[in-house]
Amino acid sequence: MDYKELFRRLIAIIASPRKAWEEIVAESPRKDVTQTFVYPLVALGGLVVLVGALLEKGLERMTFHEAMMDICGYCIALFGGFFLASYLVDMVGQKYLQRQSDLPMANLFVGYAMGVVFVGDMLVVLFPQFFIFKWVLLLYVCYIVWEGAEVVLDVEEDKRLVYMGIASATIIFSPTIIGMLFNTLSKLLG
């Protein structure tokens, strides 16, 4: 895994979304983003969750168990959120934009747009006092999706605002919903 390229792409999508989307489309619009972007960021986030738990509570025996549960919840929320958001964004493309199903393109679009979600979650794990900053970052997802909808998906101007709202909400809230379901089930099942 080329982490240098991963961080370069992550910084580019955050700092200059339009330029980053244009680079993505120019290099390969059908690239498998899961292997090169999503999975490594989820793994890095899991490591951050472990470090955060150890820094917060120390090296107690129960802390390790709790940290493993936190890592599982984090990874499941982001994996599940990514795949749920990709599926829903593809469905919105079919129903609202009247397009053929294109799940690889939806994966690419959601994967890069979720970069901000990954960063926000990692910041909150390490610095819980930045909780409000995370929600500001999540609002920035709307701008990233706005630019990507035009550059990557070529969404018409008159449909772009509604598409941006639906896709952004899907990208932002899918990991949260999956995480809540996992936490509820893990508490119910012991």
N, C-alpha and C positions, 0 to 999 in steps of 0.2 A: 504494500500500500504506500502510495506516495503522499505522505502527510503534508509536504510542502505545497503540492498542488491543491490538496484539499483546503488548506488554510488560505491559499491565494484565492481560490474560487469563493470561499465563504466570505472573505473580506470584500471581494469584488461585488458579490451580490448584495452585501449590506451597504457598502460605500457608494456604489454607482450601479443600481439595478439595471437601468436601460443598457448601459455599455456591457454589463455582464451577460444579460440575456442575448444581446447581439453576438457576443463571442460564443455563447453556447450554441446558438443556431448555426453560426458559421462553421464551427468545428464538427458538430455531429448532432443533429436534432433528434436522433433516435438512440442516443447513447444510454446505456443501462446505468442509471444514476444510483441504483441501490448499492451496487458493489463499490463504487468509487466515492460516494458521498454520504448516503444515508446510514449504512451499516457502520462505517468507521466513526461517524459522529455519535451514533447511539452507543457504541463501545466506549468511546471517549467519555461520554456522559455517564455511563455506568461506573467508570473509574473515578470520575469526579464525585459521584454519589458516595462511593466507598470512602474516598478521602475526606469528604465532608462529614460523614458519620463518625469516622475515627477522630477527626479534629474536634468535633462537637462533644462526643461522649467518652473518648478514650478507648483503651483496648480491653474492655470488659468482655466476658463471654457472651452475655446476652446482647451486647452491642453488635457483635459480629453477626449473630442471627438476624437482628433487626436490620443491619446494613444489607445483608443478602436479600431480605424481603424488599427493602427499599430499592435495591438495584433491579430486582425482578420486576417490581411495579413500574419503575422508570422505563426499563427496556420494553416491557410489554405495552405500556402506554404509547411510547413513541413508534414502535414497530406497528402495532395495531392501528394507531392514529394515522400513520403514513399510508397504510394499505386501505383503510376506510376512506380517508380523504381522497386518495387516488381514484378509488372506485366511484365515489360521489361526484368528484370533478368530471370524470369521464361521463357519468350519467347526465350531469348538467349540460355537458357539451352535446350529448345526443338529444336531450329533450328541449333545451332552451335555444341552442345554437343550430339545431337541426343538422348535426354532423354524424358521421359514422363513428362507431366505437374505436378509440385509439388509446388503449390502456398504456402502452409504452410512452406515449407523449404525455399522458396524464401523470405517470410516474415521474417523468423528468420534471415537469412543471411543478408538481407538489413537492418533490424532493428538494429542489433548490429553494423554493419558497419557504419550506420548513426550516431552512438554515437558521433563521432568526429565532424560531421556536426552540431549537436546540441550544442556541447561545443563551436565550433568556432562562431556560430551565437550569443550565449549568451555573449561571450567575446567582440564581436564587438558592441553589444548593450550597454554594460556597459562601455567599453573603445574603443570608435571609432578609436582612434589612432592605435589600434592593427589590423587594416584592413589587412595589409600584413601578419601578423601572422596567420590570419584566412586561407589565401590561402596556407600557409605552412602546416597548420593542414589538410587542404583538400587534399594536396598531400599525406599526411600520410594515407589517406583512401586507396590509392593504395596498400600500404604495408599490411594493415589490410585485404583487399580483396584478395591479393596474398596468404596470410597465410590461410584465410578461405576457399578459393577455393580448396586448397589441403586437409585441415583437415575436413571440413564440407561437401563439395560437391564432394570430391574425383575426381577433374578434372585432366585429364592426363597431364603429364609434357609438352608435345609438344603443347597442346592447352591452357595451363594456362596463358601465357603472353597475348595472344589476349583476352581471357576471362576476365582477370584482367583489361585490358584497357577498354573494353566495359562496364563491370559491374561498374567499378570505375567512369567512365564518367557519367553513368546513375545515380549512387548514388549521385554524386556531383552536377550535373546540373538539375536534376528533381525538387528539391525544388526551385531553382532559376527560372526556366521556369514557374512553377506554380505561384510563387510570382509575377513575371513580368506580367503574364496574369491577376491576381487578381488586381494588382495596376492599370493596364491599364483600365480594366473594371470598377473599382470603380471610376476612374477619368472621364471616359466617361459617366457613369450613374449618376454622381453628388455626 
